Amino acid sequence: MGTSGTDLNHNQVHVGDERLGVIHSGSRYVLGFGRDYYGIWEQGAPGGGPAQRFPASEQGRQTAWQRYVELEPSAQQVLDAQTATEEEAEPAPRGWTRGRLITVGLLAAAVILGVVLTQINKSGTKAGGGGEQATGNTAHIDVTGGASVTEDLKQQSFTFTGFGTLFPKVEATWKGPSVTMHLSLNIPSLGENDTNQNPFRVFDVTVSGGAQASPTGSPAASPQASAAGGTQTKFISNMGECAIDLKSLEKDGIAGTFDCTGIPALTSSTTKINAKGSFSAES
């Protein structure tokens, strides 16, 4: 059995000394590997084994790199790039670093906020420290100003979406012979909820042409409302004209009072009403 052969360049070498691959080729030296070693060859040298040989291990590879960079300084950039890649691949150091403490603190705050809002939604006025008010399905409204009417209303619809989340929404409608009242509260809370655009909280009243004079004998309604039967005027508050005081806020119902001053008509900003009353709604 022969003990010699040729390498990839067809140079005569001992079996087992063949250079099977090149890791880096410089102006004077070549870093490569054989069957069971890392090696450094001189460029253009006659065939044969490597000028320097290192074990086929991780430590051997690192030692071969270091020695090769000493002989071939141009390879330093390759070594730097490899080192940077290895550092990026390493997992982040464990322990309570400043960044990790901030992240944990934010997560804990979000969890606590979610729990507080859930408890408020579940417990109604108990969580707010006030007295409880039973829910129902009726409302009462006293309107003065651009229209004048006093009326008891009956619930038409009620929804409570997002209960127990960070963004709940309550919406309800009541209707009487000449008045329709609608309430929509995003992110409601016990106590006062002023009408607003962010979060969107709106209170609107639609008065029909059949509105009657109030018990005090004041005029029946605005010019629009007192026109031909079936004419309706809608007054809408979303700019702080109404204070909605929620006495009860539960998954299956709400109750409270409202006090509004200067709600403008949808079709005329100069026509306004005042409105006071109470409401309750249930699913």
Backbone hydrogen bonds in HBPLUS format (Angstrom, degrees):
<---DONOR---> <-ACCEPTOR-->    atom                        ^
c    i                          cat <-CA-CA->   ^        H-A-AA   ^      H-
h    n   atom  resd res      DA  || num        DHA   H-A  angle D-A-AA Bond
n    s   type  num  typ     dist DA aas  dist angle  dist       angle   num
A0015-VAL N   A0003-THR O   3.14 MM  12  5.62 161.0  2.18 118.6 122.9     1
A0005-GLY N   A0013-VAL O   2.66 MM   8  5.37 153.5  1.72 165.4 169.8     2
A0013-VAL N   A0005-GLY O   2.77 MM   8  5.37 164.2  1.80 137.3 142.2     3
A0007-ASP N   A0011-ASN O   2.86 MM   4  5.39 142.9  2.00 139.3 150.4     4
A0010-HIS N   A0007-ASP O   2.85 MM   3  4.99 156.8  1.90 114.9 117.2     5
A0017-ASP N   A0014-HIS O   2.90 MM   3  5.48 161.4  1.93 141.5 143.8     6
A0020-LEU N   A0033-PHE O   2.84 MM  13  5.98 138.8  2.01 143.9 156.9     7
A0033-PHE N   A0021-GLY O   3.09 MM  12  5.59 148.8  2.19 142.5 144.9     8
A0023-ILE N   A0031-LEU O   2.67 MM   8  5.45 156.3  1.72 142.2 150.2     9
A0024-HIS N   A0031-LEU O   3.12 MM   7  5.17 160.1  2.16 138.7 141.9    10
A0031-LEU N   A0024-HIS O   2.77 MM   7  5.17 168.7  1.78 162.2 165.4    11
A0026-GLY N   A0029-TYR O   2.81 MM   3  5.32 166.4  1.82 171.2 173.5    12
A0043-GLN N   A0028-ARG O   2.78 MM  15  5.19 175.5  1.78 137.9 136.7    13
A0030-VAL N   A0041-TRP O   2.78 MM  11  5.08 156.4  1.84 151.6 155.8    14
A0041-TRP N   A0030-VAL O   2.83 MM  11  5.08 162.3  1.86 150.6 155.2    15
A0032-GLY N   A0039-GLY O   2.93 MM   7  5.43 171.7  1.93 160.4 162.9    16
A0039-GLY N   A0032-GLY O   2.96 MM   7  5.43 168.9  1.97 131.0 133.9    17
A0034-GLY N   A0037-TYR O   2.88 MM   3  5.31 160.4  1.92 142.8 149.2    18
A0038-TYR N   A0054-PHE O   2.90 MM  16  5.00 162.8  1.93 138.8 144.6    19
A0054-PHE N   A0038-TYR O   2.70 MM  16  5.00 149.8  1.79 158.6 159.0    20
A0040-ILE N   A0052-GLN O   2.90 MM  12  5.18 152.6  1.97 144.6 149.9    21
A0051-ALA N   A0040-ILE O   2.74 MM  11  5.72 134.3  1.95 146.3 157.6    22
A0052-GLN N   A0040-ILE O   3.26 MM  12  5.18 150.6  2.35 137.8 143.3    23
A0045-ALA N   A0042-GLU O   3.30 MM   3  5.44 166.6  2.32 121.8 120.9    24
A0061-ARG N   A0057-SER O   2.81 MM   4  6.07 153.6  1.87 150.2 156.9    25
A0062-GLN N   A0058-GLU O   3.06 MM   4  6.33 161.4  2.10 149.2 153.3    26
A0063-THR N   A0059-GLN O   2.92 MM   4  6.13 161.4  1.95 150.9 156.4    27
A0064-ALA N   A0060-GLY O   2.86 MM   4  6.00 154.2  1.93 145.3 152.8    28
A0065-TRP N   A0061-ARG O   2.94 MM   4  6.21 155.3  2.00 147.1 153.6    29
A0066-GLN N   A0062-GLN O   2.97 MM   4  6.25 168.0  1.99 153.3 155.7    30
A0067-ARG N   A0063-THR O   2.98 MM   4  6.19 164.5  2.00 150.6 154.7    31
A0068-TYR N   A0064-ALA O   2.86 MM   4  5.95 155.2  1.92 146.7 154.5    32
A0069-VAL N   A0065-TRP O   2.86 MM   4  6.11 155.9  1.92 156.6 162.3    33
A0070-GLU N   A0066-GLN O   3.17 MM   4  6.44 146.3  2.29 139.9 148.6    34
A0071-LEU N   A0067-ARG O   3.12 MM   4  6.46 148.8  2.22 144.5 152.5    35
A0072-GLU N   A0068-TYR O   2.65 MM   4  5.74 146.0  1.76 148.5 160.0    36
A0075-ALA N   A0072-GLU O   2.96 MM   3  5.92 170.7  1.97 133.6 136.8    37
A0076-GLN N   A0073-PRO O   3.02 MM   3  5.63 167.5  2.03 122.0 124.5    38
A0078-VAL N   A0075-ALA O   3.09 MM   3  5.32 119.8  2.47 102.0 116.2    39
A0079-LEU N   A0075-ALA O   3.09 MM   4  6.45 155.8  2.15 151.5 158.7    40
A0080-ASP N   A0076-GLN O   2.83 MM   4  6.14 156.8  1.88 153.9 160.4    41
A0081-ALA N   A0077-GLN O   2.97 MM   4  6.17 161.2  2.00 148.3 153.0    42
A0082-GLN N   A0078-VAL O   2.96 MM   4  6.17 156.1  2.02 146.4 153.0    43
A0083-THR N   A0079-LEU O   2.90 MM   4  6.11 157.6  1.95 149.0 155.2    44
A0084-ALA N   A0080-ASP O   2.94 MM   4  6.17 159.5  1.98 151.6 156.7    45
A0085-THR N   A0081-ALA O   3.06 MM   4  6.25 157.9  2.11 145.8 151.4    46
A0086-GLU N   A0082-GLN O   3.03 MM   4  6.29 155.7  2.10 147.6 153.8    47
A0087-GLU N   A0083-THR O   2.98 MM   4  6.24 152.5  2.05 147.5 155.1    48
A0088-GLU N   A0084-ALA O   3.01 MM   4  6.26 154.3  2.08 149.1 155.4    49
A0089-ALA N   A0085-THR O   3.10 MM   4  6.28 143.5  2.24 140.2 150.0    50
A0090-GLU N   A0087-GLU O   3.26 MM   3  5.27 145.4  2.39  96.3 105.9    51
A0097-THR N   A0095-GLY O   3.03 MM   2  5.82 127.6  2.32 107.1  92.0    52
A0101-LEU N   A0097-THR O   2.97 MM   4  6.24 156.6  2.03 152.1 158.6    53
A0102-ILE N   A0098-ARG O   3.05 MM   4  6.33 158.4  2.10 151.0 156.1    54
A0103-THR N   A0099-GLY O   3.05 MM   4  6.28 162.6  2.08 147.6 152.1    55
A0104-VAL N   A0100-ARG O   2.94 MM   4  6.14 166.8  1.96 152.7 156.0    56
A0105-GLY N   A0101-LEU O   2.92 MM   4  6.06 154.8  1.98 144.9 152.5    57
A0106-LEU N   A0102-ILE O   2.98 MM   4  6.25 156.1  2.04 152.6 157.9    58
A0107-LEU N   A0103-THR O   3.04 MM   4  6.29 162.3  2.07 152.3 157.0    59
A0108-ALA N   A0104-VAL O   2.92 MM   4  6.10 159.2  1.96 149.5 155.4    60
A0109-ALA N   A0105-GLY O   2.98 MM   4  6.19 155.1  2.04 145.2 151.8    61
A0110-ALA N   A0106-LEU O   3.02 MM   4  6.27 156.6  2.07 148.4 154.2    62
A0111-VAL N   A0107-LEU O   3.02 MM   4  6.29 158.2  2.07 150.0 155.6    63
A0112-ILE N   A0108-ALA O   2.96 MM   4  6.19 162.5  1.99 151.7 156.3    64
A0113-LEU N   A0109-ALA O   2.94 MM   4  6.13 160.2  1.98 149.0 154.4    65
A0114-GLY N   A0110-ALA O   3.00 MM   4  6.20 159.4  2.04 146.7 152.1    66
A0115-VAL N   A0111-VAL O   2.99 MM   4  6.26 156.1  2.04 149.7 156.0    67
A0116-VAL N   A0112-ILE O   2.93 MM   4  6.18 161.3  1.96 152.5 157.3    68
A0117-LEU N   A0113-LEU O   2.98 MM   4  6.20 168.9  1.99 155.9 158.2    69
A0118-THR N   A0114-GLY O   2.99 MM   4  6.09 154.1  2.06 143.2 150.9    70
A0119-GLN N   A0115-VAL O   2.94 MM   4  6.17 159.4  1.98 150.5 155.6    71
A0120-ILE N   A0116-VAL O   2.94 MM   4  6.21 153.8  2.01 149.2 156.7    72
A0121-ASN N   A0117-LEU O   2.96 MM   4  6.17 165.5  1.98 150.1 153.5    73
A0122-LYS N   A0118-THR O   2.91 MM   4  6.08 150.7  1.99 146.4 155.2    74
A0123-SER N   A0119-GLN O   2.88 MM   4  5.84 161.6  1.91 149.2 153.6    75
A0124-GLY N   A0120-ILE O   3.14 MM   4  5.85 128.9  2.42 144.0 150.5    76
A0126-LYS N   A0123-SER O   3.20 MM   3  5.52 144.9  2.33 138.6 133.0    77
A0127-ALA N   A0124-GLY O   3.26 MM   3  6.10 140.8  2.43 120.4 125.7    78
A0128-GLY N   A0125-THR O   3.01 MM   3  4.94 127.2  2.29  94.1 108.7    79
A0129-GLY N   A0125-THR O   3.00 MM   4  6.16 115.2  2.44 145.0 160.4    80
A0130-GLY N   A0125-THR O   3.25 MM   5  5.38 141.8  2.40 147.0 146.9    81
A0129-GLY N   A0126-LYS O   3.32 MM   3  5.24 155.4  2.38  98.0 105.2    82
A0155-GLN N   A0137-ASN O   2.83 MM  18  5.03 157.8  1.87 155.4 147.7    83
A0280-SER N   A0138-THR O   2.87 MM 142  5.55 126.5  2.16 153.9 170.0    84
A0139-ALA N   A0153-LEU O   3.07 MM  14  4.94 150.5  2.16 131.9 131.1    85
A0153-LEU N   A0139-ALA O   2.74 MM  14  4.94 175.7  1.74 145.7 146.5    86
A0140-HIS N   A0278-SER O   2.91 MM 138  5.37 160.8  1.95 144.7 147.0    87
A0278-SER N   A0140-HIS O   3.04 MM 138  5.37 141.3  2.20 136.6 148.3    88
A0141-ILE N   A0151-GLU O   3.01 MM  10  5.59 162.0  2.04 159.7 165.6    89
A0151-GLU N   A0141-ILE O   2.99 MM  10  5.59 162.1  2.02 158.3 164.1    90
A0142-ASP N   A0276-LYS O   2.79 MM 134  5.32 153.4  1.86 161.4 167.5    91
A0276-LYS N   A0142-ASP O   3.05 MM 134  5.32 152.5  2.13 142.0 150.6    92
A0143-VAL N   A0149-VAL O   2.75 MM   6  5.10 170.0  1.76 161.2 164.1    93
A0149-VAL N   A0143-VAL O   3.06 MM   6  5.10 148.1  2.17 123.4 131.2    94
A0144-THR N   A0274-ASN O   2.97 MM 130  5.19 159.5  2.01 142.7 148.0    95
A0274-ASN N   A0144-THR O   2.79 MM 130  5.19 162.5  1.82 147.8 150.9    96
A0146-GLY N   A0272-LYS O   2.69 MM 126  5.18 147.9  1.79 147.4 154.2    97
A0148-SER N   A0220-ALA O   3.34 MM  72  5.55 156.1  2.40 122.3 121.9    98
A0154-LYS N   A0175-LYS O   2.91 MM  21  5.31 171.3  1.91 132.7 133.7    99
A0175-LYS N   A0154-LYS O   2.83 MM  21  5.31 156.6  1.89 137.2 142.3   100
A0156-GLN N   A0173-THR O   2.64 MM  17  5.33 176.0  1.64 151.3 149.8   101
A0157-SER N   A0173-THR O   3.35 MM  16  5.26 155.3  2.41 135.1 135.7   102
A0173-THR N   A0157-SER O   3.08 MM  16  5.26 155.1  2.14 137.6 138.4   103
A0159-THR N   A0171-GLU O   2.87 MM  12  5.37 155.0  1.93 158.7 164.3   104
A0171-GLU N   A0159-THR O   3.01 MM  12  5.37 157.9  2.06 156.9 157.5   105
A0161-THR N   A0169-LYS O   2.92 MM   8  5.28 144.8  2.05 158.3 160.7   106
A0169-LYS N   A0161-THR O   2.84 MM   8  5.28 151.3  1.92 154.7 153.8   107
A0165-THR N   A0162-GLY O   2.97 MM   3  5.40 153.2  2.04 142.0 139.2   108
A0187-ILE N   A0168-PRO O   2.77 MM  19  5.04 166.5  1.79 159.6 154.8   109
A0170-VAL N   A0185-LEU O   2.90 MM  15  5.16 162.6  1.93 149.2 152.5   110
A0185-LEU N   A0170-VAL O   2.79 MM  15  5.16 166.2  1.80 156.6 161.5   111
A0172-ALA N   A0183-LEU O   2.91 MM  11  5.35 158.0  1.96 154.3 160.0   112
A0183-LEU N   A0172-ALA O   2.88 MM  11  5.35 167.0  1.90 162.2 163.9   113
A0174-TRP N   A0181-MET O   2.81 MM   7  5.17 164.0  1.84 155.5 160.7   114
A0181-MET N   A0174-TRP O   2.84 MM   7  5.17 160.8  1.88 146.3 152.9   115
A0176-GLY N   A0179-VAL O   2.73 MM   3  5.19 152.3  1.81 161.0 168.4   116
A0208-SER N   A0178-SER O   2.88 MM  30  5.07 166.9  1.90 149.8 152.9   117
A0180-THR N   A0206-THR O   2.94 MM  26  5.08 153.4  2.01 143.1 151.3   118
A0206-THR N   A0180-THR O   2.83 MM  26  5.08 165.0  1.85 152.7 157.9   119
A0182-HIS N   A0204-ASP O   2.92 MM  22  5.34 164.5  1.94 159.3 161.4   120
A0204-ASP N   A0182-HIS O   3.00 MM  22  5.34 166.1  2.01 150.6 155.0   121
A0184-SER N   A0202-VAL O   2.98 MM  18  5.30 162.3  2.01 162.0 161.5   122
A0202-VAL N   A0184-SER O   2.86 MM  18  5.30 154.3  1.92 153.9 161.0   123
A0186-ASN N   A0200-PHE O   3.18 MM  14  5.68 141.7  2.33 139.7 150.6   124
A0191-GLY N   A0246-LEU O   2.98 MM  55  4.97 175.3  1.98 138.6 139.4   125
A0246-LEU N   A0191-GLY O   2.89 MM  55  4.97 158.7  1.94 137.7 130.8   126
A0193-ASN N   A0244-ILE O   2.68 MM  51  4.96 142.5  1.82 136.0 149.1   127
A0244-ILE N   A0193-ASN O   3.11 MM  51  4.96 161.6  2.15 120.4 124.1   128
A0195-THR N   A0242-CYS O   3.06 MM  47  5.62 157.3  2.11 154.0 157.6   129
A0240-GLY N   A0195-THR O   2.93 MM  45  4.68 118.3  2.32 106.4 123.8   130
A0196-ASN N   A0201-ARG O   2.89 MM   5  4.96 144.7  2.01 125.4 136.4   131
A0201-ARG N   A0196-ASN O   2.81 MM   5  4.96 172.6  1.81 138.2 138.8   132
A0203-PHE N   A0237-SER O   3.08 MM  34  5.24 157.1  2.13 144.5 151.7   133
A0237-SER N   A0203-PHE O   2.83 MM  34  5.24 156.8  1.88 149.3 157.2   134
A0205-VAL N   A0235-PHE O   2.80 MM  30  5.21 155.7  1.85 151.8 159.9   135
A0235-PHE N   A0205-VAL O   2.76 MM  30  5.21 169.4  1.77 155.0 158.7   136
A0207-VAL N   A0233-THR O   2.84 MM  26  5.34 159.8  1.88 157.5 155.7   137
A0233-THR N   A0207-VAL O   2.91 MM  26  5.34 159.8  1.95 147.9 154.2   138
A0211-ALA N   A0208-SER O   3.20 MM   3  5.84 151.5  2.29 124.7 123.7   139
A0209-GLY N   A0231-THR O   2.57 MM  22  4.95 113.6  2.00 153.3 171.1   140
A0217-GLY N   A0214-SER O   2.89 MM   3  5.54 166.8  1.91 124.4 128.8   141
A0225-ALA N   A0222-SER O   3.02 MM   3  5.15 112.7  2.49  99.7 115.7   142
A0226-SER N   A0222-SER O   2.93 MM   4  6.10 147.2  2.03 157.9 167.8   143
A0227-ALA N   A0224-GLN O   3.46 MM   3  5.54 165.2  2.49 103.3 106.4   144
A0231-THR N   A0228-ALA O   3.17 MM   3  6.02 158.3  2.22 145.1 147.9   145
A0266-LEU N   A0234-LYS O   2.68 MM  32  5.63 160.7  1.71 172.8 167.4   146
A0236-ILE N   A0264-PRO O   3.11 MM  28  6.22 145.5  2.23 179.2 169.5   147
A0261-THR N   A0241-GLU O   2.98 MM  20  5.45 157.0  2.03 145.4 149.9   148
A0243-ALA N   A0259-ASP O   3.07 MM  16  5.45 158.5  2.12 136.1 142.0   149
A0259-ASP N   A0243-ALA O   3.19 MM  16  5.45 144.4  2.33 136.5 146.9   150
A0245-ASP N   A0257-THR O   2.85 MM  12  5.23 156.6  1.91 150.4 156.7   151
A0257-THR N   A0245-ASP O   2.98 MM  12  5.23 150.3  2.07 139.9 147.3   152
A0247-LYS N   A0255-ALA O   2.81 MM   8  5.62 146.0  1.92 136.1 146.6   153
A0248-SER N   A0255-ALA O   3.08 MM   7  5.01 154.0  2.15 144.4 139.4   154
A0255-ALA N   A0248-SER O   3.13 MM   7  5.01 145.0  2.26 135.6 131.8   155
A0250-GLU N   A0253-GLY O   2.89 MM   3  5.18 158.3  1.93 169.3 174.0   156
A0253-GLY N   A0250-GLU O   3.22 MM   3  5.18 167.1  2.24 104.0 107.9   157
A0283-SER N   A0252-ASP O   3.02 MM  31  5.22 158.9  2.06 130.5 132.9   158
A0254-ILE N   A0281-ALA O   2.91 MM  27  5.43 150.1  2.00 144.3 152.9   159
A0281-ALA N   A0254-ILE O   2.98 MM  27  5.43 159.5  2.03 147.4 148.4   160
A0256-GLY N   A0279-PHE O   2.99 MM  23  5.56 157.2  2.04 152.8 152.1   161
A0279-PHE N   A0256-GLY O   2.93 MM  23  5.56 156.4  1.98 154.4 151.8   162
A0258-PHE N   A0277-GLY O   3.02 MM  19  5.54 156.2  2.07 141.4 141.6   163
A0277-GLY N   A0258-PHE O   3.16 MM  19  5.54 144.6  2.29 152.8 147.7   164
A0260-CYS N   A0275-ALA O   2.70 MM  15  4.98 161.6  1.73 163.4 166.5   165
A0275-ALA N   A0260-CYS O   3.13 MM  15  4.98 155.2  2.20 118.7 125.9   166
A0263-ILE N   A0273-ILE O   2.83 MM  10  5.25 155.4  1.89 163.6 157.3   167
A0273-ILE N   A0263-ILE O   2.99 MM  10  5.25 147.1  2.10 134.6 143.2   168
A0265-ALA N   A0271-THR O   2.77 MM   6  5.56 138.4  1.94 169.4 174.7   169
A0268-SER N   A0265-ALA O   3.35 MM   3  5.12 145.7  2.47  93.1 102.6   170
A0271-THR N   A0268-SER O   3.27 MM   3  5.60 153.9  2.35 107.2 114.2   171
